[in-house]
Amino acid sequence: MLTDRTTLTQFLIEERRRHPEASGELNALILDIALACKAISRAVARGALDGVLGGNAKSNGDGEAHDKLRRVANHLFLRSSEWGGHLAGMLSEQSEIPYAIPAQYPKGGYLLAFDPLDGASNIDVNVAVGSIFSILRGRNPHSDATPGDFLQDGDCQVCAGYAIYGPSTMLVLTVGTGVHGFTLDPVLGEFFLTHANLRIPRETSEFSINASNSRFWEPAVKRYVDECLAGETGPRGKDFNMRWIASLVAETHRVLMRGGVFLDPRDSQEPGKPGRLRLLYEANPIAFIVEQAQGRASTGRERVLGVLPEALHERIGFVFGSCDEVERVERYHRDHNLREYDAPLFGVRGLFHATA
């Protein structure tokens, strides 16, 4: 044997054996996605050597700059998954409408929604980036998917995962039986199980939020952050560390590995948008992973996985991580969000006090 560790393929076969009625179609689709992640990992690692860094003038529906590597990653996801006969359609962060499976390929029973390269703005400074994906059952198996077929709440997901391209490449996924991490052996080209049954602790002393948006925060968020920053002498009675990477995959991975809470809440910067992160292929798959790891995922007001999407690229506020902290944020939204929060410790001189 080359190794005593379990490969991704072996893991999926064992999972299928627990469900004899399963067709194997989901396993095959996951392996197609894993192949795309291997190819993206190589492209990320080579970066400027292959001329795939840097932006251009094209933009997606939200006006965000496309860059070469993001387009490469999107292409790899599509090409690795379209041919296998497992999918009725795909939805990418890079396209306003779903991607139709080419006519020459058979249609399957699943839908794939994905962000091919999360955190791509970090790539030029060599910070970890990743891919996120969500798998749903199609409403009309073996037929072309319609846009409405993707508008299912997060509880309908049958699999979710992400790949993180850092010092090592890892694929983290759930099929509803816990969360498991697989590390890519670049020599053998195989993902091996290295982190089984990941769990997020209920308590933490670390939080992650983009402090540059503090002037737009709601009172509940201001109160939560002020109390954390007050440290041992404040109302929480302990010191907190604050982190921010600007990569959802990297933030999620840190929370899974050592606990913490991540906040990208709704704010007043763009009143027409209830948040920044996309529900279908960012918040929902991460929320599924977080709940399977015994954490909590919320909009700040309600459970993310219970939100019924109304649009393909709908955005949402997102708070997830250690249960105790997310529950506290939700409680502050219920009880302390109707008036401007006046931090008792900081007053008008508070670090994140919003001036008129």
N, C-alpha and C positions, 0 to 999 in steps of 0.2 A: 504494500500500500504506500502511496505517495505521502499520505498524511492521515493522522487519526481524526482529523476534524471533519465535520459534516459539510458537504458542499450544498450550495443552494438547490441544485437539482435533487439531491438526496432528501433534503428537508421537505421540499414540495411533494415528493413522492410519498414520504411518511405521512404528511398531512392528508394527502388524498386517500391513503389506506384507511384513515379514520372515517372516511365518508365514501363508502363503496359505490354510492349512486353517482358520484362525480364523474364527469366525462373526461376530465384531463384538459379541457379547453382553457380553463383559467391558468393552470400550471404552465401551459405552453405560451400563453400570452405574457405571463410574468417573466419567463425566460427570454422572450423577444425584447421586453423592456430592459432586462438586465444586459442584453447584448448592446442595446443603444447606449446604456450608461457606460459600458466598457469603452465604446468608441468615443463618447464625449470625454471621458476621463483622459484618453490619449490626446485628444485635440486640445483640452485645457492644459495638459502637461507640456505640450510642445509650443502652444501659444504663438509668440512672435516668430519662432523658428519656421512655422508654417504660414505666417502672414495672416493669422486670423484674429488679431487684436485691432482695436480701433473702430470707431463708428463711421456711419455714412449718413446721407441725407434722408434716408427712408425712415418712416415712423409707423407705428401701429395705430390702432383706433384711438388710443389715449394720448397720442402725441409724443410718446417716449421714443428716444432714439434707438433704432435697431443697431446692433453691431454685428460684425462678421461672425463671431463665434456663436452668438445667439441663433443666427440663421443656420449655421452649421448644425448646431444641436437640434434645432427644430427639424431639419431635414433628416437627421439620423433617427429621431423618434418616429417620424412618419414612415421612412423606408423600412425600418426594422419590424414594424408592427402591421403594416397594411396588407401584407401578402398571405398571412398565415391562416386566414379563414376564421379568425376568432372574433373579429370586430364588425359591428354594424356602422361605426363612425368614430371619429376622433375630434376632440376640441382642444385647440392649442391657444396658449396665451398670445401667440403670434398672429392669429387670424380672427377676424370679426365673426366669421361663420364657421360651422363645423366642416371638417375635412371629409369628403366623400371617399369611401373605399373605391379604388379604380375598378372599372367594370370587369376587367380580366380576372379579378380575384374573388373568391367566394366570400359571402357575408356570414358573420358569426353572431353570437348572442350577447356580446359585451360592448360597452362604450368605454372609451379611454379619454380622460381629460388630463392635461398636463401643462406644466410650465417647464419648458425645455432647459432653461438656464436662469435660475433664480439668483439674484445678487450679481448680475452681470456687470453692474457698474463698478464692482470691486476688482474685476479681472485684471485691469491694467496695473493695479498695485499688488497683485499676487496674494489676494485674500481669498479664503475658501469660498467657493460657489457650489451650486448644486442643481439638481433636477427634482421636481415634485410630480407625482402622478396619482390619479384616482381612477378606480375601475368600478363601473356600475353595470347592472344588467340592462340590456336593451329592452325597450317596451314592445318592439316588433322584431324579434330575433330573425336573423337571416334576411332582413330587408334593410334598405338604406335608411339610416337614422335621420330624423328630422331635428331641427333645433329644440323643439319642445321636449324631445326624448331625454335631453340632458338635464332638464329642470326637475331634478329629484333632490330631496333633502339628504343630508349627509349620512343619516342612518341607513340609507339604501346602498351605501358602498359595500362591495364585497372584498375589496383589497385597496390599500393605500400605502404609499411609500415615498421615500426620497433617496437620492444618491447624493453624497457629499464628496466633492473633489478637493481634498486637502492634502496634507502630508501623506496620508493613505486614502484610497478611495473606498468608501463604505456604502453599502445598500442597506437601508433600514426599512422594514416593511411589516405590515400586519395583514392577516387574512381573517381577523376576528378571533384569533386564539393567542393573544399576546403580541408583544413587539420583539422583533429579533433583528440583530445587526450582523451583516456579512461583510467581511473585508476582502478586497480584491487582491489576489496573489498575481502580480504583474508578469511573473515568469510562466506560471501555469495557465494564466488567463481564466482563473476560476474564482468565484466568490465562495469563501468559507465562513461558516458560522463561528463568530468570535464573541458575540454579545447576545446571549440567550435571555429571554424573559426580562427585558429591561423594565425597570420600575422607577417612577418619579416619586421621591419622598413627599409626604404631606407638608412638611415644614421646610423653609429655606431662609437664607439671609442674603439672597442675591436677586436683583431684578434688572430688567433690560427695557429701556425706553429711549426714544429719541428726544433728548432734552431741548433741542433747538426748536421744538414745537410747543414749548411750555406755555407760551402766551395764548395759545389756542385751546388749551386743555379745559375740560369741564371741571366743575368744582370737585367732583368725586375723585378724579385722577390727581388733581392738585393736592388734595388732602392725603391721598395714599402716598404720593412721592415725598411730600414734606415730612410725613411721619417716618418714612424710611430714612430720609437724610438726617433727621434729628438724632438718630443713633441711640446709643446706650442711655443717654440722659433724656430721651424723648419718650413719647407715649408707648412706643413699641418695646422699649427696654433692651434693645440690642442693636448692634451695628450692622448695616447692610452694605454690600458692594453693588455698584451700578455698572452695567456693561451695555455696549451697543455696537453691533457689527454691520447693520444694514444689509443683512442676508438672512432671510427667513429660515433657510435650511441650516445655516450655521448657528443661529439662535436656538432653533429646535434641538439641534444635536447637543448643544451645551446643556440645555434643560434636561434632556434624556440622560446624559452622562453623569450630571452632578446635581440636578435639581435647579430650581429657580422659577421665576415668573417673567413672562414676556408680555409687554403691553404695546400695542399699536392701536390705540383707542380712537373712537369717533371724536372729532374736535370741530372747531368753528372755522378752520382755515378755508375749507371748501364746503359751505353749508349744503350744497346739492348732493354731496357724496357722503354716505354714512360711514365711510372708512376708506382705507387705501388698498387693502389686500383683497384679492378676488376670492369670492366664496367657493366656486366650483372646483378650482384646481390649485388653490393655495390653502385657504382656511379649512375647508372640509377635510382634505386628506390629512393635514397636520392635526386637526381636532380628533379624527379617528385614531391616529397613532397615539396621541396624548391620552385619550380616554382608555385605550387598551393598555397603556402603561400606568394606569391608576392615577392619572392626573385629571385636570379639569380644563375645559375649553369653553369660552364664553364670548359673547359680544360685549360684555360688561353688564348686560341686562338679561340675557337669556342664553341658553345652551346653543352653541353654534350648529351642532348636528341636527337640531330641530327646526332650523330656519328653512323655509321653502323658497328656493330661488325664483326670481321673477324675470331675470335676464341672464344671458350666457356669461357676460363679463361683469356681473354685479359685484360691487365692492362692499366691504363690511368691516366694522371694528372688530378687533381680535385681541383677546387676553387669554393666555393659557399658561399652564405649568402646575406647580405645587397646589394641591387642593385648598389648603388653608388660605393662601394668599389670594387666589382667584375668588374664593368665596368672600373674602374681605372686600375686594374691589366691587363685587356685585352688591354687597350690602351697602357700601358707600353710594353706589348709584341709586339704590332704592331710598336711602334715608338722608343723604347729605348732598343731593345734586340739584336742589331747587333754588338755591341761593349761592351767591359768590362765597367761596370758602375763604375765611379769614384765618390763616394759620396762626395759632396762638403763640407758637415759638418764634416765628419769623416776622409776623406782622407785615408791614409794607416793605420791609427790607428782606423778605424771604427770597431765596435764590430763584424760585419759580413763581413769584408773585406777578400776576398780570396787571400791568398799569393801564389806566384808562387812556 
